Amino acid sequence: MITAIIKKEILQLRRDPRLIGLIVVMPLALLILFGVALKLEPQNVKMAVFDGDSSYFSNLIKTGLWSDGYFELYSVNDKQQIVEEIRSGRAKSGLFIGKDFSSLLTENKQPHITFYVDGTMPSLTTAMKYNSNSATDQSVTNDMYFLDENAGTVVIAQDPFIMDTEILFNPDEKETWFFLPGVIGVLIMQIALILTGISVVREREKRTLEQLLVTPMSKTTFIAGKLLPYIFIALIDFYFILAAGWVLFDLPQPSSHLLLFLLAIIYVAVMISLGLLISLISRTQQQAMFLAIFIIVPSILLSGFIFPLEAIPDSVRPISYAIPFTYFVDIIRGLLIKQTQFTDLLTAYASLLFFVFLFITASIIKFRKTI
Amino acid sequence: MIQATNLTKRFKDHTAVDGVTLNVDKGQIFGLLGPNAAGKTTVIRMLCGIIESDEGEARINGMSVQQAKADFGYVAQHFSLYEELSVWENLEFYAHMYNISDEKRLSSLLDRYDLAAFKNQLAGLLSGGYQRRLGLVCALAHDPKVLFLDEPTAGIDPVTRKLLWDDFYRLSAEGKTLFITTHYMEEAQRCHQLAFISSGRIVAEGSPVTIKQAIGNAKVYSADISYLPELQSTLLNTAGMILVNQFGNELRLVVTPETRKSDLESTIGAITGKPCTLTISEPNLEDVFIALTQKSPVKH
């Protein structure tokens, strides 16, 4: 008897080739993708540098950092701009060298330089701090000798300069601050994709869709009627989870509540419309569920939510940027932790809006074609 | 009221509906009769705009299907309302889809179909017969001129079936046009006009009386003989045999006009061991139905 049931289950599975594709091909594709993508070795981390000295000695430090391949340096105009670059997300780290660096150094007065790190992502912060050692290691300091004019000898200073590390944003390196904002996005993604993911395919399976198609309703009306209630529900859910984060984990307040609301509504719309698209593509509820899962997993791993985007190789980076969640993570961390200005988040907002437009258009086209 | 011209629908490699042309006048009950998989549902789905035809055109009340949507209602073969909504919620929803919110009229519709008592019951919990009625009520919510019913009484007990048919006549008398698909002879006989569809093509059409003539000049005989497997196989291999059909103790034979009655009688007598007398009989729709459905076409 049990063999009969087992055989029947296998036969049923075999009748759904798309499902077999989903459970065999998708994991393989994701495995290869993650194998290539997840290296945990950030490269070319952007560093905003203000070098007020521009001397032989300050160049030694910069070369030391550069030659490692870990940091990618670029110049900014003053100390203030270093902070702004990191706040906006254009840089993850910064280096400040004062204009009296070489004169203090040659007077053996141990000048200070400042290394700034973005504390939003504690794992990246730790890695950056570790890699900044290449600014102070011997290959740099060994070349820092100079002629002591009084003594008439060449001096090789023991510790020619001191590097201070300043952690910007989330200075306590709280892991919850780093994870929680993204977690809200993951939860909303799951809720939204599964809520709407089954909404149309369920009507198809129960044959109620057929009855609806006979009515004079337009295809666009149907899509809009399917989206709006779920957007509303997911939006309330978003604030519910966020409020729990504020109460239970002391999550910081956003730089602007209006911008946060804007993010919530756009992000929820992206996920709900993506769910609807899944539902229109799928033939069964099972297929829709699998599709949703296969969107959620790479979203979590490739979006910069857990692993910094800097750790994802250039070849896979376009995939990261094709994931809506990437922009959500970027914006919500900017709003809650870094107090980033709207102008610096504009492209991320625009990208999310583009996804809404893309998914809704695709849904309408797909719905027109299937029927 | 309903006009279909050369409707054709292909699914991958096979043609489900092949050049179907139909004309249904106002107030008629039109039956599309045919065996399973003949293309009945595909025709009705094209006429209702659920699927698009590959060729040909359908017009309802002089308009294209898409423009005429407010003028017709559709009751699917399977229960296709929201099980988790109550009877009233389902009805209200479909009425609103046509911008109708006349509660009085909707209530009287429920009364008319004995559903008032179940107003607040979940549709999924209704019995099959009441689900069928609810489907009909929802399709009638917007008072359509044309009603499409896909196998409306399949799996329904004879009492409920009769009640439904009484209602179909009443709707027809009110001036509504009904388009019904069926494979029940008894049901087909109740229609004003019939079209017989087989393998996607209309093979005969007209009133039930004219359809019976589709069997051509073939002869129909009947005899009081109960089922004998040996007899059946022998008769099927007899020259000129079109159809062997057993109804309880009645054996019905449809044969070509050249076949001689006495030859048949002796063939049967040899197997049963008793003398047999065949009586000539009027073809019934069942004979026509099966004869038309058989692979070898009926010779006229």
Interface residues (C-beta under 8 A of the other chain):
Chain A: K206 R207 T208 E210 Q211 L212 L213 V214 T215 P216 M217 I371
Chain B: R45 C48 G49 I50 I51 E52 K69 A70 F72 G73 Y74 A76 H78 F79 S80 L81 Y82 E83 Y94 M97 Y98 C138
